[in-house]
Amino acid sequence: MGDSVLTEIADGVVVITINRPEARNAVDRSVAEGLAAAIDELEARSDAVIGILTGAGGTFCAGMDLKAFTRGERPSLPGRGFGGLTESPPSKPLLAAVEGWALAGGCELALSCDLIVASREAKFGLPEVKRGLVAAAGGLLRLPRTLPYQLAMEVALTGDPLTAEVAHAHGLVNRLTEPGEALAGARELAARVAVNGPLAVRATKQIVAGAVRWTDAEAFAEQAAISAPVFTSADAQEGALAFAEKRKPVWRGE
């Protein structure tokens, strides 16, 4: 993964940190490849239930590294999108811990996550139109799924930033923290997820994420295909037994 993306895991939570504070965590090719590798690790590890994506040095991510772009680097990966993430989010939940700016592609990375914890001073923005460009890494597709249509359109058409306070009021941000506490707040929320059955958490995320695109006719069949293996798992038996025995379950992820 290199030094541009760092990972750590504890208690079922994988923390993925974009580590280019000198460039406001702008995404170059090395970051895109590092994020893709970190997501693969999150997916592969049986002891990993949920991931947290954050940025070092008080900024989440300022988007694409324009200097690297002029050198011919492309911060998108085939089939995975910008930052190795936006077109192919993990099947396990991913939580964004946002300090400072989540700008352009950085905002699109945050929008690719399932949950967002942000500092009260954080700001989200898709300023591409100000540069004659289009936010084509998923921001324009995901923003109106959460924000009211008119507000999403205002953010997209003006390119002006959205404060974390307003984002929270409209449901884009799950939790607000004091400045400097976003990662701590994210860890707290992630811990509430990580204590649950890992197979059930993954399946639940997939069903909730899929529900927005399935038709009514498809929904129950798609849900059944995802949830059926969970009901026959060892974890399902352990969950029921632990409840009956009034103890904490010991999950095996199988």
Residue pairs with C-beta under 8 A, 6 or more apart in sequence:
1 7
1 34
1 37
1 38
2 30
2 34
3 19
4 18
4 19
4 20
4 28
4 30
4 31
4 34
5 16
5 17
5 18
5 19
5 30
5 31
5 34
5 35
5 37
5 38
6 16
6 17
6 19
6 56
7 14
7 15
7 16
7 17
7 38
7 41
8 14
8 15
9 15
9 45
9 47
9 48
11 191
11 194
12 47
12 48
12 49
12 50
12 194
12 195
12 198
13 48
13 49
13 50
13 51
13 52
13 187
13 190
13 191
13 194
14 38
14 41
14 42
14 45
14 48
14 50
14 51
14 52
15 51
15 52
15 54
15 183
15 187
16 35
16 38
16 39
16 42
16 51
16 52
16 53
16 54
17 54
17 55
17 56
18 25
18 27
18 31
18 35
18 53
18 54
18 55
18 56
18 60
18 61
19 25
19 56
20 26
20 28
20 31
20 56
20 65
21 55
21 56
21 57
21 58
21 59
22 57
23 62
23 65
24 57
24 59
24 61
24 62
24 100
24 101
25 31
25 55
25 56
25 57
25 59
25 60
25 61
25 62
25 106
26 61
26 62
26 63
26 64
26 65
26 66
26 68
26 106
27 35
27 61
27 63
27 64
27 65
27 75
27 82
27 83
27 105
27 106
27 109
28 65
28 68
28 73
28 75
29 68
29 73
29 74
29 75
31 65
31 75
31 83
32 75
32 76
32 77
32 82
32 83
32 84
33 77
33 84
34 84
35 53
35 83
35 84
35 85
36 77
36 80
36 84
36 85
37 84
38 51
39 51
39 84
39 85
39 90
39 94
41 48
42 48
42 51
42 90
42 92
42 94
43 90
43 91
43 92
46 198
46 253
46 254
47 253
48 92
49 92
49 93
49 193
49 194
49 196
49 198
49 201
50 92
50 93
50 94
50 95
50 190
50 193
50 194
50 201
51 90
51 92
51 93
51 94
51 95
52 94
52 95
52 96
52 97
52 183
52 186
52 187
52 190
53 85
53 94
53 95
53 96
53 97
53 109
53 110
53 113
54 60
54 96
54 97
54 98
54 99
54 182
54 183
54 186
55 61
55 98
55 99
55 100
55 106
58 99
58 100
58 180
59 99
59 100
59 101
60 96
60 97
60 98
60 99
60 100
60 101
60 102
60 106
60 109
60 110
60 122
61 83
61 101
61 102
61 103
61 105
61 106
61 109
61 110
62 101
62 103
62 104
62 106
63 103
63 104
63 105
63 106
63 107
64 75
64 82
64 104
64 105
65 73
65 75
68 75
69 75
75 82
75 83
75 105
76 82
76 83
76 84
76 137
77 84
79 87
79 88
80 86
80 87
80 88
81 87
81 88
81 137
81 138
82 105
82 108
82 109
82 137
82 138
83 105
83 108
83 109
83 137
85 109
85 112
86 105
86 108
86 109
86 112
86 137
86 138
87 137
87 138
89 112
89 113
89 114
89 209
91 202
91 205
91 206
92 201
92 202
92 205
93 114
93 115
93 193
93 201
93 202
93 205
94 112
94 113
94 114
94 115
95 113
95 114
95 115
95 116
95 117
95 186
95 189
95 190
96 102
96 109
96 110
96 113
96 115
96 116
96 117
96 118
96 186
97 117
97 118
97 182
97 183
97 185
97 186
98 110
98 116
98 117
98 118
98 119
98 122
98 124
98 164
98 173
98 182
99 118
99 119
99 121
99 122
99 179
99 180
99 182
99 183
100 119
100 121
100 122
100 123
101 122
101 123
101 125
101 161
102 109
102 110
102 118
102 122
102 123
102 124
102 125
103 123
103 124
103 125
103 127
103 161
104 125
104 126
104 127
104 128
104 135
105 137
107 124
107 125
107 126
107 135
107 139
108 126
108 135
108 137
108 138
108 139
108 142
110 116
110 124
111 138
111 139
111 142
111 143
111 146
112 138
112 142
114 205
114 209
115 174
115 189
116 167
116 172
116 173
116 174
116 175
117 173
117 174
117 175
117 176
117 177
117 182
117 185
117 186
117 189
118 164
118 167
118 168
118 173
118 175
118 176
118 177
118 182
119 164
119 176
119 177
119 178
119 179
119 180
119 181
119 182
120 164
120 165
120 176
120 177
120 178
120 179
121 164
121 179
122 163
122 164
122 182
123 161
123 162
123 163
123 164
124 155
124 161
124 162
124 164
124 167
124 172
125 155
125 159
125 160
125 161
125 162
126 135
126 139
126 140
126 143
126 155
126 156
126 159
127 159
127 160
127 161
128 134
128 135
128 159
129 135
129 156
129 157
129 158
129 159
130 159
134 140
135 156
139 156
140 156
143 152
143 155
143 156
144 152
144 153
145 212
146 152
146 170
146 171
146 172
147 155
147 167
147 170
147 171
147 172
148 170
151 170
154 160
155 162
162 172
164 173
164 176
165 176
167 173
168 174
168 175
168 176
174 189
175 185
175 186
175 189
177 184
177 185
193 201
197 230
197 235
197 236
197 238
197 239
197 249
197 251
198 235
198 251
198 253
199 229
199 230
199 233
199 235
199 236
199 253
199 254
200 230
200 235
200 236
200 239
203 226
203 227
203 229
203 230
206 226
207 222
207 223
207 226
207 227
210 222
210 226
211 219
214 222
230 236
233 254
234 252
234 254
235 249
235 251
235 252
235 253
235 254
238 249
238 250
238 251
238 252
239 249
241 249
242 248
242 249
242 250
243 249
